[in-house]
Structure formats: structure tokens, C-alpha cells
Amino acid sequence: MASSSFPLHLILLAVNLLLLPSVVTPSTGRYSAIFSFGDSLADTGNFVFFSGGKDPANRPPYGETYFHRPNGRYSDGRIILDFIAQTTGLPLVRPYPAGRGSEGFVFGANFAVAGACALNNAFYEAEGFNVTWEDYSLGTQLKWFEQLLSSPSVLAPNDALSKSLFIVGEMGANDYKSVLVGDNPMESARALVAPVARAIGAAIDALVRTGAKTVLVSGVFPLGCVPMFLTSFRTRNAEAYDPETGCLKWLNELSQYHNLLLQRELRRLGRAHPQSTIIYADIYGAMMALYTSPSQFGMTSTLKACCGGEGPYNYNSSVICGDPTSTLCSHPWSYVSWDGMHLTEAAYQIVAHGMVEGPNPQPSLYANASSIDLKNE
């Protein structure tokens, strides 16, 4: 088993996250930079850049709570990456494709793009899918990272990678979304889980071989609690729903299966790279705490979107958040879901804490790391 004794910098990170609801307190500067990879849960402006500013995240009311303007984040304010950066005493992480310029990336870069899959387009084409989306996969994001490394003038000194925190955010949801259609959506999505886990593992392996010493890896969130999926797979069969939360059980089981295989992959990587610290961040557990005990966190609405169209979950693919006819709740801080697909700043703040420390009685990150045992089966 891994040691139950944890480095001081991780303890300080957890303590600072506990203070997030009232104040952000910089840590001792253990990390010199943050490099982030992922999808829309971690995107800070890259997809808006690629879309030429035409994406809904570039329109009000996105960004209204903290930034007071749209800023490319799929929320009303800050996201998990922002809270981690502020807690570690670093500036907000600059988006790479959208932020290249004279300022450079001394404090890291964010390669995450909304809609990104773990698997590249070549995989889906080989499987016979009609690929209509751009390839912003983990492989593409790693190529951007390699391009950044080839331009040392924009990076910190040579030891930047060993002193940096690498975050591989939630990946896989877009892969599963792409196949959750037809007569057997569960079987189609479940068949993708193993390849997705391997793709995430390959990306982590590449980062560690490049010089990364600390990698924080997120699991998949509870897909069955997302208003978009609740709307798409709405059924009169009461047995399909968790009576405690109202979430779709079969979709949450898919998330749990993904997280199980991902943790196995992390164990393998831990054995292969004992010189690096690979940490599993339990976003599933952190979010389920919101759905099972919302009042504990000041939440009153768990499954309805704060911003969206008509419907039982206030999500409508024809009237998305930012549309002139969409509706907006008056108290985003009491909602878990912002636009039916992403979280409010308030929820992201709680989840950021939960991913690192773990909300009682959910397993903390530290207990999780011990039980997973990254070096041994």
C-alpha cells in the first residue's frame, strides 16, 4: 500500500481549498506552473478562439458572476482549474492556442478545448463513425504541448516541468456522448471505456517521460445527473432513476466503470514511473456529494440548469444558454448545473475542494490515493 503520509505541499493545498468559500490563500509556491489538458470543464477560452468568437460561451450571461463578462469558460464564473491555480498562488492559467503572445507561458498553459475527446478522430474513422468534429483530442493537445516545449523562450527555466503541476482534467464524456445514440447506447459507450482509459494513460505516460513529476488526473463525473443526458434519455420507467438523487442509474454506472478502468491504468503507470506522483482526483465522488446532500452546501436545485430553455430540467438543445430566448435563474450559487452541461461557479468551487480533500463522508483524495495504491495492485 502507498504511504498514508502526504507531502506538506499537498496538505497546504487541501487546507487552502477548505478556505475557498471565504478567501483564496496562496500556498508556499511549491509549484512554479500549471499545465492543463481536458475538455469544456477545463477550457478557459480555447474553443471560443477556434470558433472565431461564435460559441455561446462568448455571450452573456457566461462569466457574469466572477469575471462580469464572457471569458471562454463554460460557467457563470471560475472553474476547477481557476480555483486550483488561485489556491497554489499562481495566476489563472492562460489558454494556449488563444493566448500565445509576447507574455509567454512562464506560469504554464491550458490546452483544454470544449468538445475534446480522449480518442483521436482516426480511431472513430477506423470504427466507421461519421466524424463531423475537429480533432482536439488528448493527442492533439499533447502536440501543442510539444510545440510549446520547442520554444524555450516562452517557458520558465529548464526545471519548470519537474516543479510544475500537470492536470489531466475530465476526459471521456465527449467520447461517450458521441455514441450514446441508437438502440443500444449503453453497450456502445461501454465498449469505448477501455480504449478511452488507455488513451488517457498514454497521455500521462508521455507527460511523465517528458519530465512531469506531479500529475493530477480526474475521473469522469456522474453522467446520469447531467440535465442534458436526463433530457435526452428521459423515461417513464421509475426504476431507471436513483430514488435518492433522481439521476439515471445506467449512466452513472457507465461513469463508475470508466473510473474503475482509469484507476487500474493509473496503478500501472505508478509502477512504471515510481519517480513521479500520479494522483487520482475523484470528481465523481465530489459531485455525488452535491446530489445526495445539496443542502449541506447551500444548494437548492441539483438537476435543473440555471440557464437554458424550457423542459423538466430547464435544458433544451434548441434554446441553449446565451440564446436571447433562454431563461436565467436569479441565484446561480444555489444551482449545481449552469447550462445543462457544465457547473456553476459555486458547484465548481465545492468540487475543486472535494477533488483534493474529499467532502465527508466521501473518500478524500488522500485516502483514495492510499487505497488505490499507485505502485501496487
KOLDOFI-606759 format. One record per residue: residue in one letter; z negated, y negated, x negated of N, C-alpha, C in turn. Coordinates in steps of 0.1 Angstrom, whole numbers, padded with zeros to 4 digits, always signed. Each point is the difference from the previous one (the first is absolute). Layout:
% residues N
AZYXZYXZYX...
This chain:
% residues 377
M+0000+0012-0008+0000-0012+0008+0000-0013-0009A+0006-0010+0006+0000-0013-0008-0014-0005+0000S-0003-0009-0010-0013-0006-0001-0003-0009+0012S-0013-0001+0004-0004-0008+0011-0004-0014-0005S+0001-0002-0013-0003-0013-0006+0013-0008-0001F+0000-0012+0005+0013-0008+0000-0001-0012-0009P+0011-0004-0005+0001-0012-0009-0006-0012+0007L-0006-0009-0009-0006-0012+0006+0011-0009+0007H+0012+0000-0005+0010-0009+0006+0003+0005+0015L+0000+0013+0002+0002+0005+0014-0012-0003+0009I-0012+0001-0006-0012-0004+0008+0001-0014+0004L+0003-0009-0010+0001-0014+0003+0011-0003+0010L+0011+0007+0000+0011-0001+0010-0006+0003+0014A-0007+0011+0001-0006+0004+0013-0009-0011+0005V-0009-0005-0009-0010-0010+0004+0007-0012+0005N+0011-0005-0007+0007-0012+0004+0007+0002+0013L+0005+0012+0002+0007+0003+0013-0010-0001+0012L-0013+0004-0003-0010-0001+0010-0002-0014+0004L+0003-0009-0009-0002-0015+0002+0012-0006+0007L+0011+0007+0002+0012-0006+0005-0002-0007+0013P-0007+0004+0010-0001-0007+0012-0005-0014-0001S-0007-0003-0011-0006-0014-0001+0006-0008-0012V+0003+0007-0011+0005-0007-0012+0006+0010-0009V+0010-0005-0008+0006+0008-0010-0006-0003-0013T-0006+0009-0007-0007-0002-0012+0008+0007-0012P+0005-0007-0009+0008+0006-0011-0009+0009-0008S+0007+0011-0005-0008+0010-0008+0000-0005-0015T-0003+0009-0008-0001-0003-0015+0013-0001-0007G+0011+0002+0008+0013-0001-0007+0004+0013-0007R-0004+0011+0006+0003+0013-0006+0015+0002-0001Y+0007-0004+0010+0015+0002+0000+0007-0013-0003S+0010+0001-0008+0008-0012-0004+0011-0003+0009A+0005+0010+0008+0011-0002+0009+0000+0011+0010I+0008-0002+0011+0002+0011+0010+0014+0002+0002F+0005+0012+0000+0013+0004+0003+0000+0009+0013S+0007-0005+0010-0001+0007+0013+0014+0005+0005F+0000+0012+0006+0011+0006+0005-0003+0005+0015G+0010+0000+0009-0003+0004+0013+0011-0005+0010D-0005+0000+0013+0009-0004+0011-0006-0013+0006S+0002-0002+0013-0004-0012+0007-0014-0003+0000L-0009+0010-0001-0014-0002-0001-0004-0008-0013A+0009+0001-0010-0003-0007-0012+0010-0011-0004D+0010-0002+0008+0011-0010-0003-0006-0014+0002T+0003-0008-0010-0005-0014+0000+0012-0010+0000G+0012+0005+0004+0011-0009+0000+0014+0005-0004N+0000+0013-0005+0012+0005-0006+0011+0003+0011F-0004+0006+0011+0010+0002+0011+0005-0013+0006V-0008-0009+0002+0004-0013+0005+0011-0006-0010F-0002+0002-0013+0009-0005-0010+0013+0007+0002F+0000+0014+0001+0012+0008+0001+0008-0003+0013S-0008-0004+0011+0007-0002+0013+0005-0015+0001G-0002-0007-0011+0004-0014+0001-0008-0009+0009G-0013+0004+0002-0009-0007+0008+0002+0002+0015K+0008+0010+0004+0002+0003+0014-0010+0010+0006D-0008+0005-0008-0010+0010+0005-0011-0007+0009P-0005+0007+0010-0011-0006+0008-0012-0005-0007A-0003+0007-0012-0011-0004-0008+0001-0014-0006N+0012-0006+0002+0003-0013-0005-0001-0011+0011R-0005+0005+0012-0002-0009+0011-0014+0000+0005P-0004-0012+0006-0014+0000+0006+0000+0011+0011P-0012+0006+0003-0013-0004-0005-0005+0008-0012Y+0010+0007-0007-0004+0007-0012-0007-0010-0010G-0011+0004-0006-0006-0008-0010-0009-0011+0005E-0002-0001+0013-0007-0011+0006-0015-0001-0004T-0006+0011-0002-0015+0000-0002-0005-0006-0013Y+0007+0005-0011-0005-0004-0013+0009-0010-0007F+0013+0003+0000+0010-0008-0007+0005-0011+0009H-0002+0001+0013+0004-0010+0010+0015-0002+0000R+0007+0010-0004+0015+0000+0000+0005+0014-0003P+0012+0003+0004+0006+0013-0003+0001+0001-0016N-0003+0011-0005+0001+0002-0015+0005+0013-0004G+0007+0007+0009+0006+0013-0004-0010+0012+0002R-0012-0003+0004-0010+0011+0002+0001+0004+0015Y-0001+0013+0003+0001+0005+0013-0015+0000+0006S-0005-0011+0003-0013-0002+0005-0002-0015+0004D-0011-0003+0006-0003-0014+0002-0007-0006-0012G-0003+0007-0010-0006-0005-0012+0001+0009-0012R-0010+0002-0007+0000+0008-0012+0001+0015+0003I+0004+0007-0010+0002+0015+0001-0010+0006-0010I+0000+0013-0001-0009+0008-0009+0002-0005-0014L+0012-0001-0005+0003-0004-0013-0006-0013-0004D+0000-0010+0010-0005-0013-0003-0015+0001-0002F-0007+0008+0009-0015+0001-0001-0004+0006-0013I+0008+0010-0005-0004+0007-0013+0002-0010-0011A+0012-0008+0000+0002-0010-0010-0011-0010-0001Q-0004-0006+0012-0010-0010+0000-0013+0005-0005T-0003+0013+0004-0013+0005-0003-0001+0003-0016T+0011+0003-0006+0000+0003-0014+0002-0013-0008G+0000-0012+0007+0001-0013-0007+0014-0003-0005L+0010+0007+0005+0014-0003-0003+0008-0008+0010P+0010-0007-0003+0008-0007+0010+0007+0010+0009L+0004-0005+0012+0008+0009+0009+0012+0005-0008V+0004+0012+0002+0010+0007-0008+0014-0005+0005R+0008-0005-0010+0013-0006+0003+0010+0011+0004P+0008-0002+0010+0011+0010+0003+0010-0001-0011Y+0005+0012-0004+0009+0000-0012+0014-0005+0003P+0008+0007+0009+0013-0006+0003+0000-0014+0005A-0010-0003+0008-0001-0013+0006-0006-0011-0009G-0007+0004-0010-0008-0009-0008+0004-0002-0015R+0012+0005-0003+0004-0001-0014+0002-0015-0003G-0004-0004-0012+0002-0014-0004-0008-0003-0013S-0001-0012-0003-0006-0004-0013-0015+0003-0001E-0007+0002+0011-0014+0003+0000-0003+0013-0006G+0010+0009+0001-0003+0014-0005-0009+0008+0009F-0004+0011-0006-0009+0009+0007-0012+0004-0008V-0006-0010-0006-0012+0003-0009-0011+0008+0007F-0001-0003+0013-0011+0006+0008+0005+0012+0009G+0012+0005-0003+0005+0011+0007+0012-0003+0009A+0004+0010+0008+0011-0002+0009-0001+0010+0011N+0006-0004+0012+0000+0008+0011+0014+0004+0003F+0002+0013+0000+0014+0006+0003+0001+0005+0014A-0010+0000+0008+0000+0006+0013+0010-0007+0009V+0007+0007+0008+0010-0005+0010-0002+0006+0013A+0000-0008+0011+0000+0005+0013+0011+0010+0003G-0003+0011+0006+0010+0010+0003+0002+0010-0011A-0006-0001-0011+0002+0009-0011-0005+0014+0003C+0008+0009-0005-0003+0014+0002-0005+0006-0014A-0007+0011+0000-0004+0006-0012+0013+0007-0006L+0008+0006+0009+0012+0007-0005+0012-0009+0000N+0009+0002-0010+0011-0009-0001+0011+0004+0010N+0010-0009+0001+0011+0002+0009+0008+0012-0003A+0001+0004-0013+0008+0011-0004-0006+0013+0007F-0013+0001+0001-0007+0011+0006+0005+0001+0014Y-0001-0011+0008+0003+0001+0014+0015+0003+0002E+0009-0006-0008+0014+0003+0001+0003+0015-0002A-0007+0006-0010+0002+0014-0003-0005+0009+0011E-0010-0006+0008-0005+0008+0012+0008-0003+0012G+0011-0008-0001+0009-0002+0011-0004-0012+0010F-0009-0008-0005-0004-0012+0008+0010-0011-0001N+0001-0007+0011+0009-0012+0000-0009-0012-0005V+0001-0002-0013-0008-0010-0006+0005-0014+0003T-0008-0008+0007+0004-0014+0003-0009-0010-0006W-0009+0004-0008-0010-0009-0006+0003-0002-0015E-0005-0011-0006+0001-0002-0014-0010+0009-0007D+0004+0003-0013-0009+0009-0008-0010-0009-0007Y-0012-0002+0006-0011-0007-0006-0011+0010-0004S+0004+0013-0002-0010+0011-0002-0008-0002-0012L-0010+0009-0002-0008-0001-0012+0008+0000-0013G+0011+0008+0000+0009+0001-0011+0006-0013-0004T+0004-0008+0011+0006-0013-0002-0011-0010-0006Q-0012+0001+0006-0010-0009-0004-0004+0003-0015L+0000+0013-0004-0003+0003-0014+0011-0006-0009K+0012+0000+0004+0011-0006-0008-0003-0015-0002W-0004-0006+0011-0004-0015-0002-0011-0001-0010F-0010+0009+0001-0011-0001-0010+0005+0002-0014E+0010+0009-0002+0005+0002-0013+0008-0012-0005Q+0007-0007+0009+0007-0012-0003-0010-0011-0005L-0011+0000+0007-0011-0010-0004-0005+0003-0014L-0002+0013-0003-0005+0004-0013+0010-0004-0011S+0013+0000+0003+0010-0003-0009+0001-0015-0004S-0008-0008+0008+0000-0014-0002-0014-0004-0004P-0005+0003-0012-0014-0002-0004-0004-0015+0001S+0009-0009+0000-0004-0014+0000-0007-0004+0013V+0002+0008+0011-0006-0003+0013-0013+0008+0002L-0003+0008-0009-0012+0008+0001-0012-0005-0009A-0012+0005+0003-0011-0003-0008+0002+0008-0014P-0010-0001-0009+0001+0007-0013+0003+0015+0001N+0002+0006-0011+0004+0014+0000-0009+0010+0007D-0013-0004+0000-0010+0009+0006-0002-0002+0015A+0010-0008+0006-0001-0003+0014-0001+0012+0009L+0008+0010-0003+0001+0012+0009-0013+0007+0000S-0006+0002-0011-0013+0008-0001-0011-0007+0007K+0001-0013+0001-0011-0008+0006+0003-0004+0014S+0011+0005+0005+0005-0004+0014-0005+0010+0010L-0001-0004+0012-0002+0009+0012+0013+0002+0007F+0004+0012+0001+0013+0004+0006-0004+0005+0014I+0007-0005+0010-0003+0004+0014+0013+0006+0006V-0001+0013+0004+0011+0006+0007-0004+0000+0015G+0004-0010+0007-0004-0001+0014+0005+0011+0009E-0004-0001+0013+0004+0010+0010+0016+0002-0001M+0004+0012-0002+0014+0004+0000+0001+0013+0008G+0011+0001+0008+0003+0011+0008+0002-0003+0014A-0007-0010+0006+0002-0003+0014+0014-0003+0004N+0007-0007-0009+0014-0003+0003+0009+0012-0001D-0003+0009-0009+0007+0013-0001-0002+0008+0014Y-0012+0001+0004-0003+0007+0013+0006-0007+0012K-0001-0013+0000+0006-0008+0011+0015+0003+0001S+0007+0002-0011+0015+0003+0000+0003+0013+0007V-0009+0009+0000+0003+0013+0006-0008+0004+0013L-0008-0010+0004-0008+0003+0012+0009-0003+0013V+0010+0008+0001+0010-0001+0011+0004+0014+0004G+0007+0001+0010+0006+0013+0004-0010+0009+0008D+0003+0013+0001-0008+0009+0007-0013+0005-0007N+0000+0000-0013-0011+0005-0008-0004-0010-0010P-0005-0012+0004-0004-0010-0010-0011+0004-0010M-0010+0007+0005-0011+0005-0008+0005+0009-0011E+0009+0010+0003+0005+0009-0010+0008-0007-0010S+0009-0009+0005+0009-0007-0009-0008-0009-0010A-0011-0007+0005-0008-0008-0009-0008+0009-0010R-0006+0010+0006-0008+0009-0009+0008+0006-0011A+0012+0003+0002+0009+0005-0011+0002-0010-0011L-0002-0012+0002+0001-0011-0010-0012-0002-0008V-0012+0005+0005-0012-0003-0007-0001+0004-0014A+0004+0012-0003-0001+0005-0014+0010-0008-0009P+0012-0002+0004+0009-0008-0009-0006-0015-0002V-0005-0005+0011-0006-0014-0001-0012+0000-0010A-0009+0010+0001-0011+0001-0009+0005+0001-0015R+0010+0008-0002+0005+0002-0013+0006-0013-0006A+0007-0007+0009+0006-0013-0004-0010-0010-0004I-0011-0001+0007-0011-0008-0003-0006+0004-0014G-0002+0013-0001-0005+0005-0013+0009-0003-0011A+0013+0001+0001+0009-0003-0010-0001-0014-0005A-0002-0009+0010-0001-0014-0003-0013-0003-0008I-0011+0006+0004-0012-0001-0007+0001+0005-0014D+0006+0012-0002+0002+0006-0013+0008-0010-0009A+0011-0006+0006+0008-0010-0008-0009-0012-0005L-0008-0005+0009-0009-0011-0003-0009+0003-0011V-0007+0012+0001-0009+0004-0010+0006+0002-0014R+0012+0006+0000+0008+0002-0012+0004-0013-0006T+0001-0010+0008+0004-0013-0005-0012-0008-0006G-0012+0004+0004-0011-0006-0006-0011-0004+0010A+0001+0003+0013-0010-0003+0009-0012+0009-0002K-0012-0006+0000-0012+0007-0002-0009+0001+0013T+0002-0009+0010-0007+0001+0012+0010-0002+0012V+0001+0010+0008+0009+0000+0011-0008+0003+0013L+0001-0009+0010-0006+0001+0013+0011+0005+0010V-0002+0011+0006+0011+0006+0008-0005+0001+0015S+0007-0006+0009-0004+0000+0014+0007+0012+0007G-0008+0006+0009+0006+0010+0009+0007-0007+0012V+0004+0008+0010+0007-0006+0012-0011-0003+0011F+0002-0011+0007-0009-0004+0010+0002+0009+0013P-0009-0001+0010+0001+0008+0012+0013-0004+0008L+0011+0007-0001+0012-0004+0007-0002+0001+0015G-0009+0009+0005-0002+0002+0014-0007-0012+0007C-0005-0009-0008-0007-0012+0006+0008-0013-0001V+0013+0001-0004+0008-0012-0002+0007-0002+0013P-0001-0013+0006+0006-0003+0013+0015+0004+0001M+0008-0002-0011+0014+0003+0000+0002+0015+0003F-0008+0009-0006+0002+0014+0002-0006+0004+0013L-0011-0006+0004-0006+0002+0013+0009-0003+0011T+0008-0010-0002+0010-0004+0010+0012+0009+0000S+0005+0004-0011+0012+0009-0002-0003+0014+0006F-0012+0005-0002-0004+0013+0004-0010+0001+0011R+0000-0010+0008-0009-0001+0012+0003+0012+0009T-0011+0006+0004+0001+0012+0009-0011+0000+0010R+0003+0007+0011-0010+0002+0011-0010+0012-0003N+0003+0007-0011-0008+0011-0003-0013-0005-0007A-0011+0000+0007-0012-0005-0006-0005+0008-0012E+0004+0013-0001-0004+0008-0011+0006-0005-0013A+0010-0008+0001+0007-0005-0013-0008-0011-0007Y-0010-0006+0007-0008-0011-0005-0014+0004-0004D-0005-0006-0010-0014+0001-0004-0008-0007+0010P-0009+0007+0007-0008-0007+0011-0009-0011-0006E-0004+0001-0012-0009-0010-0006+0007-0013-0004T+0013+0001-0005+0007-0012-0005+0012-0004+0008G+0006+0010+0007+0012-0003+0008+0013+0002-0009C-0002+0005-0012+0011+0002-0010+0007+0013+0003L+0012+0001-0004+0008+0012+0002-0004+0010-0011K-0005+0012+0005-0006+0010-0010+0011+0005-0009W+0011+0003+0005+0010+0007-0009+0005-0009-0011L+0001-0013+0002+0004-0009-0010-0011-0002-0011N-0012+0000+0005-0011-0001-0010-0002+0013-0008E+0004+0011+0006+0000+0012-0008+0011+0000-0010L+0011-0007+0002+0010-0002-0010-0005-0008-0011S-0007-0011+0003-0006-0008-0011-0010+0008-0008Q-0008+0008+0007-0010+0008-0008+0007+0010-0009Y+0011+0006+0005+0007+0010-0008+0006-0007-0013H+0006-0012+0002+0005-0008-0011-0011-0003-0010N-0011-0004+0005-0011-0004-0009-0006+0013-0008L+0001+0011+0007-0005+0012-0007+0009+0004-0012L+0014+0000+0003+0009+0003-0011+0000-0011-0011L-0002-0012+0004+0000-0011-0010-0012+0002-0009Q-0012+0004+0005-0012+0002-0008+0002+0012-0009R+0007+0010+0004+0003+0011-0009+0009-0005-0011E+0010-0008+0003+0008-0006-0010-0007-0008-0010L-0010-0008+0004-0008-0008-0008-0009+0009-0009R-0005+0011+0005-0007+0009-0009+0008+0006-0011R+0013+0003+0003+0009+0005-0010+0002-0011-0011L+0002-0012+0005+0002-0011-0010-0012-0003-0008G-0012+0001+0006-0012-0002-0007-0002+0010-0012R+0004+0012+0003+0000+0010-0011+0010-0002-0011A+0012-0005+0004+0010-0003-0010-0002-0012-0008H-0008-0010+0006-0002-0013-0007-0015-0003+0000P-0008+0008-0007-0014-0003-0001-0004-0013-0006Q+0009-0007-0007-0003-0012-0006+0001-0012+0010S+0005+0002+0012+0001-0010+0010-0009+0003+0012T-0003-0010+0007-0008+0001+0012+0009-0002+0013I+0001+0011+0007+0008+0000+0012-0009+0001+0012I-0001-0010+0009-0009-0001+0011+0007+0001+0013Y-0005+0008+0009+0005+0001+0013-0008-0009+0009A+0008-0009+0007-0006-0010+0009+0002+0005+0015D-0011+0003+0007+0001+0006+0013+0002-0010+0011I+0012-0005+0001+0003-0010+0011-0001+0006+0013Y+0002+0013+0001-0001+0007+0013-0014-0001+0005G-0010+0004-0008-0014-0001+0004-0005-0014+0003A+0005-0009-0009-0004-0014+0002+0005-0006+0014M+0012+0004+0004+0006-0005+0012-0006+0008+0012M-0003+0013-0001-0006+0007+0011-0014-0005+0003A-0007-0006-0009-0012-0006+0002+0001-0012+0010L+0012-0007-0001+0002-0011+0010+0003+0006+0014Y+0007+0011+0000+0004+0005+0013-0012+0007+0007T-0009+0006-0007-0011+0007+0006-0012-0009+0002S-0002-0010-0008-0011-0009+0002+0004-0014-0001P+0009-0005+0008+0005-0014-0001-0011-0011+0001S-0010+0002+0009-0010-0010+0002-0008-0002-0013Q-0001+0010-0008-0008-0001-0012+0007-0010-0010F+0013-0003+0002+0007-0009-0008+0004-0013+0008G-0005-0001+0012+0003-0012+0007+0014+0001+0007M+0005+0012+0001+0014+0001+0006-0002+0004+0015T+0009-0005+0008-0001+0003+0015+0013+0006+0004S+0011-0001-0008+0013+0007+0004+0005+0008-0012T+0001+0013+0002+0004+0008-0011+0015+0005+0001L+0005+0002+0012+0014+0006+0001+0010-0010+0005K-0004-0011+0005+0010-0010+0004+0003-0010-0011A+0013-0004-0001+0004-0010-0010-0004-0014+0004C-0005-0008-0009-0003-0014+0002+0012-0008+0004C+0011+0003-0007+0013-0007+0001+0011+0009+0004G+0006-0002+0011+0011+0010+0004+0006-0003+0013G+0006+0011+0006+0006-0001+0013-0008+0007+0011E+0005+0001+0012-0007+0007+0011-0001+0015-0003G-0009+0006+0007-0002+0014-0001-0015+0004-0001P-0003+0012+0002-0015+0004-0001-0006-0003-0013Y+0008+0000-0011-0006-0003-0013+0005-0013-0006N+0006-0009+0009+0005-0013-0004+0010+0001-0011Y+0007+0011+0000+0011+0002-0010+0013+0003+0007N+0011-0007-0003+0013+0002+0006+0010-0002-0011S+0008+0010-0003+0009-0002-0011+0011-0010+0003S+0001-0004+0012+0010-0011+0004-0006-0014-0001V-0013+0000+0000-0007-0013+0000-0011+0001-0011I+0004-0002-0013-0010+0002-0011-0007-0013-0003C-0011+0001-0007-0007-0012-0004+0009-0010-0007G-0002-0012+0004+0009-0011-0006+0011-0003+0009D+0003+0008+0010+0010-0003+0010-0005-0011+0009P+0008-0009+0004-0004-0011+0009-0007+0004+0013T+0003+0012+0005-0006+0005+0012-0012+0010-0002S-0004+0002-0013-0011+0008-0003-0013-0006+0004T-0010+0008+0002-0013-0006+0003-0010+0001-0012L-0010-0009+0000-0009+0000-0012-0014-0001+0005C-0009+0009-0005-0014+0000+0004-0007-0012-0006S-0011-0004+0007-0007-0012-0005-0010+0003-0011H-0004+0012-0002-0010+0004-0010+0005+0012-0008P+0009-0003-0010+0005+0011-0008-0011+0008-0008W-0011-0007-0003-0011+0007-0007-0006+0011+0008S+0002+0001+0013-0006+0010+0008+0010+0012+0003Y+0012-0001-0006+0011+0010+0001+0001+0008-0013V+0003+0013+0001+0004+0008-0011+0015-0002-0004S+0008+0000+0010+0015-0001-0002+0005-0014+0002W+0008-0005-0009+0005-0013+0000+0013+0000+0009D+0010+0008-0004+0013+0000+0006+0005+0013+0005G-0009+0009+0002+0003+0014+0004+0004+0009-0011M+0002-0005-0012+0003+0009-0011-0010-0003-0012H-0005-0012-0001-0008-0004-0011-0013-0005+0005L-0010-0003-0009-0013-0004+0004-0003-0015-0001T-0010-0004+0007-0004-0014-0001-0007-0002-0013E-0002-0012-0005-0007-0003-0012-0015+0006+0001A-0006-0002+0012-0014+0005+0001+0000+0015-0002A+0010+0007+0005+0000+0015-0002+0003+0004-0014Y+0009-0007-0006+0004+0002-0014-0012-0002-0009Q-0008-0010+0003-0012-0003-0008-0010+0012+0001I-0002+0005+0012-0009+0011+0002+0005+0013-0007V+0013+0002+0001+0006+0012-0006+0000-0001-0015A+0002-0012-0006-0001-0002-0014-0013+0004-0005H-0011-0004+0007-0013+0004-0004-0002+0015+0002G+0005+0006+0011-0001+0014+0002+0007+0008-0010M+0012-0004-0005+0008+0007-0009-0008+0001-0014V-0008-0009-0003-0007+0000-0013-0014+0005+0002E-0007-0004+0010-0014+0004+0001-0002+0011+0011G+0007-0002+0010-0001+0010+0011-0010-0004+0010P+0004-0002+0013-0010-0004+0010-0008+0012+0005N-0013-0002+0000-0009+0010+0005+0004+0004+0015P+0000+0013+0003-0003+0011-0009+0012+0007-0006Q+0011-0008-0001+0012+0006-0006-0002+0002-0015P+0006+0010-0006-0001+0001-0015+0004-0012-0007S-0008-0004-0010+0003-0012-0008+0011+0005-0010L+0007-0010-0006+0010+0003-0010-0007+0008-0011Y-0012-0003-0004-0007+0007-0011-0003+0014+0004A-0005+0002+0012-0003+0014+0004+0013+0008+0001N+0010-0007+0005+0013+0006+0002+0006+0004-0014A-0001-0009-0010+0005+0004-0013-0007+0012-0006S-0013+0001+0003-0008+0011-0005+0004+0013+0006S+0002-0001+0014+0003+0013+0007+0014+0004-0003I+0009-0009-0002+0014+0003-0003+0001+0007-0014D-0008-0006-0009+0000+0006-0014+0014-0001-0006L+0004-0011-0005+0014-0002-0004+0004+0008-0012K-0010+0006-0007+0003+0008-0012+0000+0015+0003N-0006+0005+0011-0001+0014+0003+0003+0003+0014E+0005+0012+0003+0002+0004+0014-0014+0004+0006
